[in-house]
Amino acid sequence: MEDLYRRKKAFVNMGFIILNVIYFLYLEMTGSTENTQFMVSHGAMYAPLVVEGGEYYRLLTSIFMHFGINHIMNNMLILFILGDNLERALGHVKYFFFYLICGVGANIISMIVNLGDYRLIVSAGASGAIFGVIGGLLYAVVVNRGRLEDLSTRQLVVVIVCSLYFGFSSTGVDNAAHIAGLFVGILMGIVLYRKPKRPGRMENWE
């Protein structure tokens, strides 16, 4: 049964990765992903345009945009490594909505925090959604007594600490979105994740 559970394909997660890469390549071919004005014109987060201009779509589109090759490579690597685990744990449909809600939720909270600090920043990236994935996995691992597939609580805590340290020790990083994504992910994990039962009959398994 465990082998069957492990072999489930995480095609939603791979779809998100492909979508990120395709949009990144499109932006690079039509302009520069390191040009702030260009990124804003193609859907990056900018609070005044969302709040005053009603361009709420930016809360979603910015999740699939990245500033430069290093930005997307780092994010997609983490998503590739961890996203599959959570998709298998939640199921395809739940994971689809989990990822998008974490990304949008992180953007909303980040926007509120930055406006409260009177900071008008342009932001983009899958980091909020990815921190949501990490938060959801942390909850699932804890529920499963410290291990889910090949992941342990210690490994996830190390990832969280290192990622947050890198964010706070670097410039131009939206740390509010990272922290918000982490907590939204934990909350979404509580709502959506159910520890699998281990009955003896195949038909009771999803």
N, C-alpha and C positions, 0 to 999 in steps of 0.2 A: 504493500500500500504506500509506503513512504517513497519508493522509487517512482510510482505512478504520480504522486504529488509533486515530486521534484521535476518530472519531465514536462509538466504543463508549460506550454509556450507563452511567453509574455509579449505578445505581439502589440499590445497597446503601448507599452513602454518603448518598444522599438519604433513604433509609429511616431511617438513624440520626438524621439531623437532624430529620425529622418526629417520630420517637419522643421525642426530647428536648423538642421544642416542645410536643407533646401532654401529656407528663407534667408539664411546667412549668405549662401552663395549668390542668391538673387540680389541681395543688397550690395554685395561686393562687386558684382558685375555692373550694377547701375549707379554706383557711387562709392562711398567709403563708410564702413561701419564704425570708424573712429572719428567721423565728423558728426558732432553733436546736432547741428542744425539738420543735417540729412536724416539722422535717426529720428528726430522729432517729426519730421515731415512724413516718415514712414511708420509711425505708430508707437514710438517710445513714450514712456511715462513722463508727463510734465503737468504738474498739479493745476496751474491756471487754466490749461486747455480742458482739463477734466471737469473742474469745479465750475468755472465760468463759461467755458465753451460747450459744456455738455458732451464732450467727446469721451464717453464712458468706455468705448471699445478699447481704449488705450490700456485699461486695466487688464485686458486679455492679450492684446497683440504684443505688448512689451515682454510678455513671458517667453515669446519665441524670438526675441532679438538679443544680439550680443555685441559688445564693443570690442571688436578685434578677434583675431584667431585664438589667442591664449585664453580669452574669456570663454569662448564656446567650447574649446577643447577641454578645459578644466571641468566645466559644468557637465558636458556630455559624458565624460569619463566617469564621474561620480554617479550620474543617472544610470549609465549602463551597468555599473557594478551593483548598485543598490535597488534600482527601480524594479528589476525582475523579481526580486524577493518579495517586495510588497504587492506586486500585481498577483503573484501566485497565492499570497495570503488573503488578499481581498477578493480576487476574481476580476475579470476584465472590465465589466461595467462599473463596478464600484471604484476600481482604480482610476478609470477615465475621469470620473467626476471628482474623485479625491484630489488628483493632480491639479485639475483646473481650479477647483475651489481653494486649494492651498495657495496657488499662484496669485489668484485674484485677491484673496483675503490678505495675503502678505502685502500686496500693492496698496490696498485700501488703508491698512494700518500704517504702513510706511508713509503714505501721503498725509495722513492725519498728524503723525508725529513730526514730519518735516515742516508742515504748515504751522504747527504749534511752535516750532523753533524758528519760524520766519525764514526758512530755507527753501528756496525754489531750485530744485535739482532736476536734472534729466536722468532717468534711470531706465534700465532694461536688463533682461537676463532671466534665466530659469532658476536662479538661486533661491528665490522665495519658495517656489514649488518643490525644489530639491530638498531644502531644509524641512519642508512639510513631509516629504517622503521619509527623511531621517527620523522625524518626530513620530510618524506613524509606525515605522519599524521599531523604534524604541519601545513604544507601548506594546506592540505585538510580542516583542522579545521578552519583556517583563512578564506579560500574561502567560507566556510559555516557559516560565521559570528560568529565564536567563538565556534561552537559545531558540533560534528559529532558523531551520536549515543550517547554513554554515556561519550564521551570525550570532554573536554573543553580546550581552549587555556591555561588557568592557570594550569591545571593538567599537560599538556605536558611540559610547561616551568619549572615546579617544577621537573619533571622527568629529563629533560635535565640538569638543574643546579646541582641537587643532583648527577647525574651520572658523570658529568664532575668533580665535586668537589671530589668525591670518587676516580676518576682516578688520578687526579693531587696530591692528598694527600697520595696515595699509591705507593709502589715501584713495578717495574716489569709490569707496565701497558702501553700499546701502545696508548698513548693519541692522537698521530698524526692520527692513524687509526680511533679513535672515532670521532674526529672533522671532518676528511675527509668524513667519512660515513654520518655524519649529513648533510653536505653541498651537497654531492652527492645525498642524499635522497631528499632534498628540490628541487634540480634541476630536478631530475627524476619525482618528484611530479608535477612540473610545466609542464613537457613534457607529462606525461601519464594521470594525473587526470583531469577529467571533472566533474564539479558539475552536479548532476543528475537533469533532468527536472522533473516536476511533472504534466504530462498530465492526462487527465481524463480517458484515455483508457488504458487497461492493455497491449495491444500489443505493445505499444511504450516503455515499460520498458524492460530493459535487465534482 
